Amino acid sequence: MGRTDTETPARLPDQSGYIERDGVRVWWGAYGTGDRAIVLMPTWSIVHSRHWKAQVHYLARHFRVVTLDGRGNGLSDRPATEAAYADAETVADAVGALDAAGVQCALAVGLSCGGRYALALAAAHPDRISGVVAIAPSLPSLTPPHPWRDEYDFDTPLEDHEGWAKDNRHYWLREYRGFLEFFFSQMYNEPHSTKQIEDCVAWGLDTSPETLLLTECVLTYDDRAGAEALCRAVRAPVLVIHGDQDRITPFERGARVAQLTGGRLVTLHGAGHGSQARDPVRVNHLIRSFADDVYGPRVDPVRWVRGRSRPRRALYVSSPIGLGHAWRDVAIADELRRRVPDLEIQWLAQPPVTAVLERRGESIHPASASLASESEHFEREAGEHELNAFQALRRMDEILCANFMVFHDVVTEEMFDLWIGDEAWDVDHFLHENPELKTAAYAWLTDFVGFLPLPEGGDHEVALTTDYNAEMIEHIERFPRVRDRSIFVGEPGDILPGTFGPDLPEIRAWTEQHYDFCGYIAATEFASPLDHASSRAQLGWDPEETICIVAVGGTAAGAPLLHRAVETLPALRERIPGLRMIAVAGPRIDPATLPSLPGLEVRGYVHALYQELAACDVAVVQGGLSTGMELITAGRPFVSVPLARHFEQKLHVHHRLHRHGACVSLAYAEATPTALADAVTAALATPIEYRAVPSGSASRAAALIADLL
């Protein structure tokens, strides 16, 4: 067995390998550089080292980080004897991993059983461990268990397995997944923890109930005196982090560990057992602060500027999922600078957005290089012109956390008057989870509101989208001060009718209550008028030539449609003799992967694509909002082929494009070369009756934001 986790990691290890002891192989990985090191300890074999996924990227930017998959899960072996799972074996594995990584001394961080392992490591190897962070440490004999965990005998066959009766040998063997789902619902008992529970169930399925039963038979420190002696033997400084609503390990146990070790106790009020995943920002900051106390903080020059002597500065975070965001954001930035001439704008951005910013000479913050790639994640999630956008966003939680930590480092170390986030889901979510971190005015922009289920997702997707929408609504209602301005890039009529889910508000009414509307921001906001004839003349195109542009956005997810459209070219040229097709691969698709055909021109990244869209006779696009609205603004016919299972393109974008009069769309599954050629021909022959797109939208957005400065 191995890890079945298929999410895109925020960071891959710089080194990895196996140590082998007594015939048991244990996987380890190391991240980052430097002599200030942290070892993230394994926990119970029910999960592997991916349970630290919200910590690795952040900590590895400041420390050398070593992780290891504990025996019994992940990439490590699953030995078949009880003795192989003794605490002393895990301690020895950790020492072996440190040796393999070339780390002499480290801060040991552990969750639950891992907290116990970290204490044992510090007690047995004081020269190797500089400090211990124990999160909800599990030393069962130290204090009485929760009464519900002591109600049922683990080894006795039971007739009823409700609640904690599932924590039973016979139930494990019969209904292992049922036990995992129950156990992790108790571990993550905070509302809206569906993703953390889902992750852990998947990781739990990477091992077997038979393996876990071997770990249950190993009783280490099974008397109070032994547990207390272990704690007193630790000479390194200790930090204990414990949620007071922990349903797995009583809070009193963590408090007792802190008392016996002379350590510091940090109580997370309202938190459960898995705070490293459920409250990662707070836990990350606590670990880093404690490590800085242990090692001594890095000594960097300190520069402070008096308030009245500071230039006005804004940090602009632009979503990398598509180039349309980049163009509307630079349009807003231009208008902001007109209104606030001394405003300095720094961009926290990543490809493909940086392709636009670099060509314009914008100031991209150096920390942008530390951002984990969102585009790469979505490309890995995509199938053949298929992307479950909602699930892809859910499965990007590790990357979102990593990138929020980059953002927060920037705004902590530098002074900004304003933060602007255009669909910066990382910033928005974690600011609402940690509202005390807001230190500047904050403006949020989006062109859709509400995660919505598609029929093929069934009841499960209905439940998940409803839960995510409920969390978002609760965030906004509970902490209205976090967003100083919420701007919808569109008009009220562009909002899809319907509710956020069962028993939740109506989307349009709720959005009108909580958002200002600026209208759609089109290319005409930052370029000269883009009428068809003048655009063709500027590009030097023959006015008598029929030109079809195929554009599939800024990521590689549109590659299958690009190839399908090229396959259509011979059929199109039979219908429209002399037609020329321009296939725009964009910044992340290799143009060399497309064939050479008569009448085909292949481009890579086209900086001012909006001008070519205005000049074309017809276009084939993958269903994104920005490209469709640019074509509507320019009065050009097009065929939209939305990504399958993409709720935004299939629902939100479809509604808006249809409202503006764009009616030619085709499902990819039906887009054979013949059908696509027919659709393009029909689009060319259909009279254009688009709704007018109001101008001045970038100026309206900038006016709303400038009020915050």
C-alpha positions in Angstrom: 0.0 0.0 0.0 1.0 3.7 -0.3 -0.5 7.1 -0.2 -3.7 7.5 -2.2 -3.6 11.2 -1.7 -3.6 12.8 -5.2 -3.8 16.5 -4.3 -1.2 18.8 -5.7 1.2 19.5 -2.8 2.0 23.1 -2.1 5.7 22.1 -2.0 7.6 18.9 -2.9 10.5 17.7 -0.7 14.0 18.9 -1.6 15.3 15.5 -0.4 13.5 12.3 0.3 14.3 8.6 0.9 13.9 5.7 3.2 15.6 4.6 6.4 15.6 0.9 7.2 15.7 -0.5 10.7 15.2 -4.2 11.5 13.8 -4.8 8.0 11.2 -2.0 8.3 11.4 0.8 5.8 10.3 4.3 6.8 9.9 7.2 4.3 11.2 10.6 5.1 11.3 14.0 3.3 13.1 17.2 4.0 12.2 20.7 2.9 14.0 24.0 3.0 17.5 24.9 4.0 19.4 26.3 7.0 20.5 25.1 10.4 17.3 26.0 12.2 15.4 22.7 11.9 11.9 21.3 12.7 10.9 17.7 12.7 7.2 17.1 12.2 6.6 13.8 14.0 4.3 11.0 12.9 1.1 10.5 14.8 -1.1 7.4 15.2 -0.9 5.1 12.1 -4.4 6.0 11.2 -2.9 8.9 9.0 0.4 9.6 7.4 2.6 12.7 7.2 0.2 14.6 4.9 -1.7 15.6 8.0 1.0 18.3 8.2 0.2 19.6 4.7 -0.9 23.0 6.0 2.4 23.5 7.9 5.2 22.3 5.5 5.2 25.1 2.9 5.1 27.9 5.5 7.6 26.4 7.9 10.0 25.4 5.1 10.3 29.0 4.1 11.7 29.8 7.5 13.3 26.6 8.7 14.6 23.2 7.5 11.7 20.8 7.9 11.8 17.0 8.2 8.7 14.8 8.0 8.3 11.1 8.1 5.4 8.7 7.4 4.9 6.7 10.6 5.0 2.9 10.5 1.8 1.5 9.3 0.7 4.1 6.8 1.7 6.2 3.8 4.9 5.3 2.0 6.3 3.4 5.0 6.1 -0.3 5.7 3.3 -2.0 7.7 5.2 -4.4 10.0 3.1 -7.3 11.2 4.1 -7.4 14.9 2.9 -5.4 17.8 6.4 -4.7 19.1 7.2 -2.9 15.8 4.8 -0.1 16.8 6.2 0.7 20.2 7.0 4.4 21.0 10.7 3.6 21.1 10.6 2.4 17.5 9.0 5.7 16.3 11.5 7.7 18.3 14.4 5.7 16.7 12.8 6.3 13.2 12.7 10.0 13.8 16.4 10.0 14.8 17.2 8.0 11.7 15.3 10.5 9.5 17.2 13.4 11.1 20.4 11.6 10.4 19.5 10.9 6.8 18.6 14.5 6.3 21.8 15.7 7.9 20.1 17.5 10.7 21.9 17.4 14.1 19.3 19.2 16.2 15.7 20.0 15.6 12.5 21.3 17.2 10.1 18.4 17.5 6.4 19.0 16.8 3.8 16.3 17.3 0.0 16.0 17.2 -1.8 13.6 19.6 0.3 10.4 19.7 2.9 12.5 17.9 3.0 14.8 20.9 3.9 11.9 23.1 6.5 10.7 20.6 8.0 14.2 20.5 8.3 14.2 24.3 9.9 10.8 24.3 12.3 11.9 21.6 13.3 14.9 23.7 13.7 12.8 26.8 15.8 10.1 25.1 17.9 12.4 22.9 18.3 15.7 24.7 21.3 16.6 22.5 19.1 16.3 19.3 16.0 18.1 20.3 16.0 21.9 21.0 12.3 22.1 22.0 8.9 20.4 21.8 5.6 21.6 20.5 2.9 19.1 21.6 -0.5 19.6 20.0 -3.3 17.9 21.9 -0.8 15.4 23.4 -1.9 11.9 24.0 -0.7 10.3 27.2 -3.7 8.3 28.1 -2.8 7.4 31.7 -2.0 11.0 32.6 -5.6 12.0 33.2 -9.0 10.2 33.0 -10.4 9.8 29.4 -13.6 11.5 28.3 -16.4 9.4 29.8 -17.8 8.6 26.3 -14.5 7.0 25.4 -14.6 4.7 28.4 -18.2 3.6 28.1 -17.6 0.6 25.8 -15.1 -2.2 26.0 -12.8 -2.3 23.0 -12.5 -6.1 22.8 -16.1 -7.1 23.6 -18.5 -7.9 20.7 -21.4 -5.4 20.8 -24.9 -5.6 19.4 -25.2 -1.9 18.9 -22.5 0.3 17.4 -23.9 3.8 17.7 -21.5 6.6 18.6 -18.4 5.6 20.4 -19.4 2.0 20.3 -17.8 2.1 16.8 -14.4 2.3 18.6 -14.4 -1.4 18.9 -12.2 -4.2 17.5 -15.0 -6.1 15.9 -16.6 -3.1 14.3 -13.2 -2.0 12.9 -12.8 -5.3 11.2 -16.4 -5.3 9.9 -17.0 -1.6 9.0 -13.6 0.1 8.9 -14.7 3.0 6.8 -17.6 3.6 9.2 -15.2 3.8 12.1 -13.0 6.3 10.2 -15.9 8.5 9.3 -17.1 8.6 12.9 -13.7 9.0 14.5 -12.7 11.9 12.3 -16.1 13.6 12.7 -15.2 13.6 16.4 -11.7 14.8 15.8 -12.9 17.7 13.6 -16.1 18.6 15.6 -16.0 22.2 14.5 -18.7 23.3 12.0 -17.7 23.2 8.3 -15.0 20.6 8.7 -16.0 18.5 5.7 -12.7 18.7 3.9 -10.6 17.8 7.0 -12.8 14.8 7.7 -12.7 13.7 4.0 -8.9 14.0 3.9 -8.4 11.9 7.0 -10.8 9.2 6.0 -8.9 8.9 2.7 -5.6 8.7 4.6 -7.1 6.2 7.0 -7.9 4.0 4.1 -4.2 3.9 3.2 -3.8 1.4 6.0 -5.9 -1.5 7.3 -7.9 -2.2 10.5 -5.5 -5.2 11.1 -2.5 -2.8 11.2 -4.3 -0.4 13.5 -5.2 -3.2 15.8 -1.5 -3.9 16.2 -0.9 -0.3 17.4 -3.7 -0.6 19.9 -2.0 -3.5 21.6 1.1 -1.5 22.4 0.7 0.1 25.8 3.4 2.7 26.4 3.5 4.7 29.6 0.4 2.8 30.7 0.6 4.0 34.3 0.4 7.6 35.5 3.8 7.5 37.2 5.5 6.5 34.0 3.7 9.2 32.0 4.6 11.8 34.6 8.2 10.7 34.7 8.4 11.0 30.9 7.2 14.6 31.1 9.5 15.5 33.9 12.5 14.0 32.0 12.1 16.6 29.2 14.7 19.3 29.6 14.0 21.2 26.4 11.4 24.1 26.4 7.9 22.9 25.7 4.8 24.5 24.1 1.5 22.7 24.5 -1.4 23.7 22.2 -4.8 22.3 23.0 -8.4 23.0 22.0 -10.8 23.2 24.9 -13.5 21.4 22.8 -11.3 18.4 22.0 -13.5 15.2 22.0 -10.6 12.8 21.5 -8.0 13.9 24.2 -9.3 15.8 27.2 -8.0 19.4 27.4 -6.9 18.7 31.0 -4.4 16.2 29.7 -2.6 18.9 27.6 -2.7 21.2 30.6 -1.1 18.5 32.8 1.7 18.0 30.2 2.4 21.7 30.3 2.5 21.7 34.1 4.8 18.7 34.4 7.3 19.9 31.7 7.3 23.5 32.9 6.0 24.4 29.5 3.7 27.0 28.1 0.0 26.2 27.5 -1.9 27.8 24.7 -5.6 27.2 24.8 -7.6 27.3 21.6 -11.1 28.1 22.7 -13.8 26.4 20.7 -11.2 24.2 18.9 -11.2 20.4 18.6 -8.4 17.8 18.3 -6.9 18.6 14.9 -6.1 22.3 15.2 -3.1 21.9 12.8 -5.6 21.4 10.0 -8.6 23.2 11.2 -6.8 26.3 12.5 -3.6 26.2 10.5 -2.8 29.9 10.5 -2.9 30.2 14.2 -0.9 26.9 14.7 1.7 27.9 12.1 2.3 31.2 13.9 2.5 29.6 17.3 5.1 27.1 16.0 7.2 29.7 14.3 7.1 32.1 17.3 8.1 29.3 19.6 10.9 28.2 17.2 12.2 31.8 17.1 12.2 31.8 20.9 14.2 28.6 20.9 16.6 29.4 18.1 16.6 33.1 18.4 14.8 35.1 15.6 16.6 35.9 12.4 18.2 39.3 12.8 17.1 41.5 9.9 17.5 45.2 9.7 14.4 47.0 11.0 13.0 49.9 9.1 10.1 52.0 10.3 8.6 55.0 8.6 6.5 57.6 10.4 2.9 57.4 9.3 2.8 60.9 7.6 6.1 60.2 5.8 4.9 57.0 4.2 3.8 56.8 0.6 0.4 55.3 0.1 0.8 51.7 -0.8 -1.6 49.0 -2.0 -1.0 45.2 -2.2 -3.0 43.8 -5.1 -3.6 40.0 -5.1 -5.0 38.9 -8.5 -6.3 35.4 -9.0 -4.2 33.3 -11.4 -7.1 31.3 -12.7 -7.4 33.0 -16.1 -6.0 36.1 -17.7 -9.3 38.0 -17.6 -8.7 38.8 -14.0 -5.3 40.3 -14.8 -6.7 42.6 -17.4 -9.5 43.9 -15.3 -7.2 44.3 -12.4 -4.7 46.5 -14.3 -7.6 48.5 -15.6 -8.7 49.2 -12.0 -5.1 49.8 -11.0 -4.7 52.4 -13.8 -7.9 54.2 -12.6 -6.7 54.1 -9.0 -3.5 55.7 -9.9 -5.4 58.5 -11.7 -7.4 59.1 -8.6 -4.6 58.7 -6.1 -1.5 59.9 -8.0 1.0 59.0 -5.2 -0.3 55.5 -4.8 2.3 52.7 -5.1 0.8 49.3 -6.1 2.7 46.1 -5.5 1.3 42.9 -7.0 1.3 39.5 -5.3 0.7 37.3 -8.3 1.8 34.2 -10.1 1.7 32.9 -13.7 -0.2 33.4 -15.9 -1.1 36.8 -14.4 2.5 37.8 -14.2 2.7 37.5 -18.0 0.4 40.5 -18.3 2.0 42.4 -15.4 5.5 42.0 -16.6 4.7 43.3 -20.1 3.1 46.3 -18.6 6.0 47.0 -16.3 4.0 46.6 -13.1 5.8 46.1 -9.7 5.6 42.4 -8.8 6.5 41.7 -5.2 9.5 39.4 -4.8 7.5 37.2 -2.4 5.4 36.2 -5.4 8.1 33.7 -6.2 7.2 31.8 -3.0 3.5 31.3 -4.0 2.4 27.7 -4.7 1.0 27.3 -8.2 -2.8 27.4 -8.4 -2.8 27.0 -12.2 -0.7 23.8 -11.9 -3.2 22.4 -9.4 -6.2 23.1 -11.7 -4.4 21.6 -14.7 -3.8 18.4 -12.7 -7.4 18.3 -11.7 -8.7 18.7 -15.3 -9.6 15.8 -17.5 -10.4 15.9 -21.2 -12.1 19.3 -21.3 -13.5 18.5 -17.9 -12.9 20.2 -14.5 -15.0 19.8 -11.4 -14.2 23.3 -10.4 -15.9 23.1 -7.0 -14.0 20.0 -6.0 -10.8 21.4 -7.5 -11.1 24.4 -5.3 -11.8 22.3 -2.2 -8.8 20.2 -3.0 -6.7 23.3 -3.2 -7.0 24.0 0.5 -3.3 23.2 1.1 -2.2 25.7 -1.6 -4.6 28.3 -0.4 -3.2 28.1 3.2 0.4 28.2 1.9 -0.3 31.3 -0.2 -2.2 33.0 2.6 0.9 32.5 4.8 3.0 34.2 2.1 0.5 37.1 1.9 0.6 37.5 5.7 4.3 37.5 5.9 4.4 40.3 3.3 1.8 42.5 5.1 3.4 41.8 8.5 6.9 42.8 7.3 5.8 45.8 5.2 3.4 48.6 5.6 0.3 48.8 3.3 -2.7 51.1 3.5 -4.9 48.9 1.3 -5.2 45.2 0.3 -7.1 44.4 -2.9 -8.1 40.8 -3.6 -9.7 39.8 -6.9 -11.0 36.3 -6.2 -8.1 35.9 -3.8 -9.9 33.0 -2.1 -6.9 32.4 0.2 -6.8 35.9 1.6 -10.6 36.1 2.0 -11.1 32.8 3.7 -8.3 33.0 6.2 -8.9 36.6 7.1 -12.4 35.7 8.1 -11.1 32.7 10.0 -8.5 35.0 11.7 -10.1 38.5 11.7 -7.5 39.8 14.2 -4.9 39.7 11.4 -6.5 42.4 9.4 -4.3 45.5 9.6 -5.3 47.5 6.5 -8.3 48.4 4.5 -9.4 45.4 2.4 -11.4 45.3 -0.9 -12.7 42.1 -2.4 -13.8 41.6 -6.0 -15.5 38.7 -7.7 -17.7 38.1 -10.8 -19.7 35.2 -9.3 -21.2 34.5 -5.9 -22.2 31.0 -4.7 -20.8 27.5 -5.1 -23.5 25.6 -6.8 -24.0 21.8 -7.4 -24.4 20.3 -10.8 -26.9 17.4 -11.3 -24.2 14.8 -11.9 -22.8 15.6 -8.4 -25.9 14.2 -6.7 -27.0 14.8 -3.1 -23.4 14.7 -1.9 -22.4 17.7 -3.9 -25.6 19.5 -2.8 -24.6 19.0 0.8 -21.0 20.1 0.3 -21.8 23.3 -1.7 -24.5 24.2 0.8 -22.0 23.8 3.7 -19.4 25.9 1.9 -21.9 28.6 1.1 -23.2 28.5 4.7 -19.6 29.0 6.0 -19.1 32.0 3.6 -22.4 33.6 4.7 -21.5 33.1 8.4 -18.1 34.7 7.8 -19.6 37.8 6.2 -22.4 38.1 8.7 -20.2 37.6 11.8 -17.2 39.7 10.6 -18.6 42.4 8.4 -15.5 44.6 9.2 -13.1 42.2 7.4 -14.2 43.3 3.9 -14.3 47.1 3.8 -15.7 46.9 0.3 -17.2 43.9 -1.7 -17.4 44.6 -5.4 -19.3 42.5 -7.9 -17.8 42.8 -11.4 -21.1 42.9 -13.2 -24.7 44.0 -12.7 -27.4 42.6 -10.4 -29.1 40.9 -13.4 -25.9 39.0 -14.0 -26.4 37.1 -10.8 -27.9 33.6 -11.2 -31.4 33.2 -9.7 -31.9 30.6 -6.9 -30.7 30.0 -3.4 -27.3 29.2 -1.9 -28.8 25.8 -0.8 -31.6 24.4 1.4 -32.6 26.9 4.1 -30.0 29.5 2.9 -30.7 32.9 1.4 -31.6 33.8 -2.2 -28.4 34.5 -4.0 -29.3 37.7 -5.8 -31.0 39.4 -2.8 -28.1 38.5 -0.5 -25.5 39.7 -3.0 -27.4 43.0 -3.5 -27.4 43.5 0.3 -23.6 42.8 0.7 -22.0 44.0 -2.5 -21.5 47.2 -4.6 -21.8 46.7 -8.4 -19.4 48.2 -10.9 -20.4 46.5 -14.1 -18.3 44.3 -16.3 -14.8 45.6 -16.9 -14.1 45.2 -20.6 -11.0 45.8 -22.8 -12.3 49.2 -23.8 -11.6 50.4 -20.3 -7.9 50.5 -20.9 -7.5 50.5 -24.7 -8.8 52.6 -27.6 -12.2 51.8 -28.9 -12.0 48.3 -30.4 -14.4 48.3 -33.3 -14.1 45.5 -35.8 -12.8 47.4 -38.8 -10.1 49.5 -37.0 -8.9 46.5 -35.1 -8.4 44.6 -38.4 -6.6 47.5 -39.9 -4.3 47.9 -36.9 -3.4 44.2 -37.2 -3.0 44.3 -40.9 -5.6 41.7 -41.6 -7.2 41.4 -45.0 -10.8 42.8 -44.7 -12.0 40.1 -47.1 -10.5 37.2 -45.2 -12.6 35.1 -42.8 -10.7 34.6 -39.6 -11.6 32.2 -36.7 -9.8 32.6 -33.4 -9.6 29.7 -31.0 -8.8 30.9 -27.4 -8.9 28.6 -24.4 -7.7 30.8 -21.5 -4.5 31.1 -19.5 -4.2 27.6 -18.2 -3.5 24.3 -19.9 -6.9 22.9 -19.1 -8.2 24.0 -22.5 -5.6 22.0 -24.5 -8.1 19.3 -25.5 -10.5 21.9 -27.0 -7.7 23.6 -28.8 -6.8 20.3 -30.5 -10.4 19.5 -31.2 -10.9 22.9 -32.8 -7.8 22.4 -35.0 -9.2 19.1 -36.1 -12.3 21.0 -37.2 -10.3 23.3 -39.6 -10.6 21.1 -42.8 -14.4 20.8 -42.4 -14.6 24.5 -41.8 -12.6 25.3 -44.9 -14.9 23.1 -46.9 -17.8 25.3 -45.7 -16.0 28.6 -45.8 -13.2 28.5 -48.5 -10.1 30.4 -47.5 -11.0 30.6 -43.8 -7.9 31.1 -41.6 -7.8 29.8 -38.0 -5.6 31.4 -35.3 -5.1 28.9 -32.5 -4.0 30.8 -29.3 -2.2 28.3 -27.0 -1.7 30.9 -24.3 1.1 30.9 -21.8 0.9 27.3 -20.5 0.3 25.2 -23.6 3.2 24.4 -25.9 2.3 25.6 -29.4 4.6 22.8 -30.8 2.0 20.2 -29.7 -0.4 21.4 -32.4 -0.2 20.1 -36.0 0.8 22.1 -39.0 -2.2 22.5 -41.4 -3.1 24.7 -44.3 -4.9 27.8 -43.0 -3.7 27.3 -39.4 -1.6 29.8 -37.5 -0.6 28.8 -34.0 0.3 31.5 -31.4 1.6 31.2 -27.9 0.9 34.0 -25.4 -0.8 36.9 -27.1 -0.5 40.0 -24.9 -3.4 42.0 -26.3 -5.7 39.2 -27.2 -8.8 41.4 -26.8 -7.7 43.3 -29.9 -7.6 40.2 -32.0 -10.9 39.0 -30.6 -12.4 42.3 -31.7 -10.9 41.9 -35.2 -11.9 38.2 -35.8 -15.0 37.1 -37.7 -15.9 34.3 -35.3 -14.3 32.6 -32.3 -14.3 29.3 -30.5 -13.8 29.7 -26.7 -13.9 27.3 -23.8 -16.6 29.0 -21.8 -14.8 31.4 -19.5 -16.5 34.7 -18.6 -13.8 37.1 -19.7 -13.3 35.9 -23.2 -17.0 35.6 -23.8 -17.7 39.1 -22.5 -14.9 40.6 -24.6 -16.4 39.1 -27.7 -19.9 40.4 -26.7 -18.4 43.9 -26.0 -16.8 43.8 -29.5 -19.9 42.5 -31.1 -18.3 39.3 -32.4 -20.0 35.9 -32.8 -18.6 32.9 -31.0 -19.2 29.3 -30.0 -18.8 28.6 -26.3 -17.7 25.1 -25.3 -17.7 25.1 -21.5 -15.7 22.7 -19.4 -17.8 19.7 -18.3 -18.5 19.7 -14.5 -17.4 23.3 -14.2 -20.1 24.8 -12.1 -19.1 28.4 -12.8 -18.9 28.0 -16.6 -22.0 25.8 -16.8 -24.2 27.9 -14.5 -22.9 31.4 -13.6 -21.2 32.2 -16.9 -23.9 30.5 -19.0 -26.5 32.7 -17.3 -24.6 35.9 -17.9 -23.6 35.2 -21.5 -27.2 34.2 -22.3 -28.5 37.3 -20.6 -26.3 39.4 -22.9 -27.5 37.6 -26.0 -24.8 35.0 -26.6 -26.7 31.8 -27.4 -24.4 29.5 -29.4 -22.9 26.9 -27.1 -21.9 23.3 -27.5 -21.1 20.5 -25.1 -17.6 19.1 -25.6 -18.9 15.6 -25.8 -21.0 16.6 -28.8 -18.3 18.8 -30.4 -17.2 16.4 -33.1 -15.3 18.2 -35.9 -18.5 18.2 -38.0 -20.7 19.5 -35.2 -18.2 22.2 -34.2 -17.9 23.2 -37.9 -21.7 23.5 -38.1 -21.8 25.5 -34.9 -19.2 28.0 -36.1 -20.9 28.3 -39.4 -24.2 28.9 -37.6 -22.6 31.6 -35.4 -21.3 33.4 -38.4 -24.8 33.4 -40.0 -26.7 34.5 -36.8 -27.5 38.2 -36.5 -25.8 39.8 -33.5 -28.3 41.1 -30.9 -26.1 41.5 -27.8 -27.1 43.6 -24.8 -24.9 46.7 -24.5 -22.1 46.4 -22.0 -21.9 49.7 -20.0 -18.6 51.5 -20.1 -16.7 53.1 -17.2 -16.8 50.0 -15.0 -13.1 50.2 -14.0 -13.6 53.8 -13.0 -16.6 52.9 -10.8 -14.6 50.0 -9.2 -11.6 52.3 -8.6 -13.9 55.0 -7.1 -15.3 52.5 -4.6 -11.8 51.3 -3.6 -10.2 54.8 -3.5 -12.6 55.8 -0.8 -10.7 53.4 1.5 -7.4 55.2 1.1 
